[in-house]
Amino acid sequence: MFRLAVEHAQPEHTLPKHLPTPPTKGRTIVIGAGKASAVMAQTLEQHWAGPLTGLVVTRYGYGADCQHIEIIEAAHPIPDQNSLLAAQRITELAKQATADDLVIVLLSGGGSSLLCAPAEGLDLNSKQRIHEALLHSGASISEINCVRRHLSRIKGGHLALACAPAQVYNLIISDVPGDQLTDIASGPTVGDPTTCADALQIIDRYDVSISAQVRKALQNNQLETPKPDNKQFARVHSRLIATAHQSLLAAAQGAQQAGYHSLILGDAIEGESREVAKVMAGIAQSIQRYQQPIAPPCVLLSGGETTVTVRHDGQGGPNVEFLLALLIALDGRAGIYGLAADTDGVDGSLDIAGAWIDDQSLQKAWSMGLPPQQFLDRNDAHRFFAQLGQQIQTGPTHTNVNDFRALIIT
């Protein structure tokens, strides 16, 4: 089911049917950012009728061979020097566009880190520190990206304004709950309805340290983003080419073909991973006892983006923390099996997609001297599943529709 979900979100399957009409007079310029952007660019080249040129940035190891579109690789989830270079060069390309040109923007999850253009008063070190603090704070992706947009010269619609007066066509793979365009790669080419005051409230809510200069700039609305009613967005068009919901539907169909009833609990589930796990464990046990809301043998599917508040020395990872908390909550109950993994192959900051459990995993952990609660208390689920031998490693998947969770109940 996990393989089906990832396969269904591959650019080679989803992008071609969404391509715009080539311009009659001007050039086609391709820019973009995200873990899927290089393969999106490769697919675009294979299906585009006319000439094109451009540049996209992707995560290290996620590149693809392109003939006309240059690929830069940069760091994720914390930006690096290449993230700065990519943002600078993509902005320069955008500013070259004329009213006759078509700018195709390829966006997918990870673009927030890969495109880094710090607002006035910030440098790369400041951005790195703020990114890391937000990622470990327990803030939702919507909250994190609100702050990112207001501390950037490229996110939150700024890139679209750089493209004006060209026509802009966004092709987007969504990795965020609710598929909000402003949150995918922090919305570089769409108007931002949030404000500096919203960003400052989030910074204070999660006790993220910023300089007095940046605080003053936010208080005085000096870092405000372009709003959706800005007339320069009139020539911007957006298409979602892959979403978590579509991938969950593909997984559900696969489950049904294998003889399991399937129930999709939602594609926009958020919250602390360990708390979401307790809810899922309760639903699974209710199904076993009462055959409600679905009868076994069945599969519960869900997506979204849960969070981990890293308070100790562990490496976080929302999918593995969910699964470890689920293992504890199920307490060895027979007939329940689980998998949680990120569709981009990276859970948190590690190149591990996630992990799996069966109804023998808890007993196996105790027999190996791995006390589950101690690992959970340290936010150290990655190390727990590594020692248990139940990690999932995919390598680069070249797509990203975020978390995938499946529970089989027999």
Secondary structure, DSSP 8 states (H G I E B T S, - for coil): -HHHHHHHT-HHHHSGGG-----SSS-EEEEEESTTHHHHHHHHHHH-SS--EEEEEEETT-----SSEEEEEE-SSS--HHHHHHHHHHHHHHHT--TT-EEEEEE-TTHHHHS--B-TT--HHHHHHHHHHHHTTT--HHHHHHHHHHTBSSTTTHHHHHHTTSEEEEEEE--SGGG-TTTGGG-TTS-----HHHHHHHHHHTT----HHHHHHHHTTTT----TT-GGGTTEEEEEEE-HHHHHHHHHHHHHHTT-EEEEEEEEE-SBHHHHHHHHHHHHHHHHHH--SS-SSEEEEEEE--B----SSS---HHHHHHHHHHHHHTT-TTEEEEEEETTS-BTTBS--EEEE-TTHHHHHHHTT--HHHHHHTT-HHHHHHHHT-EE-----S----EEEEEEE-
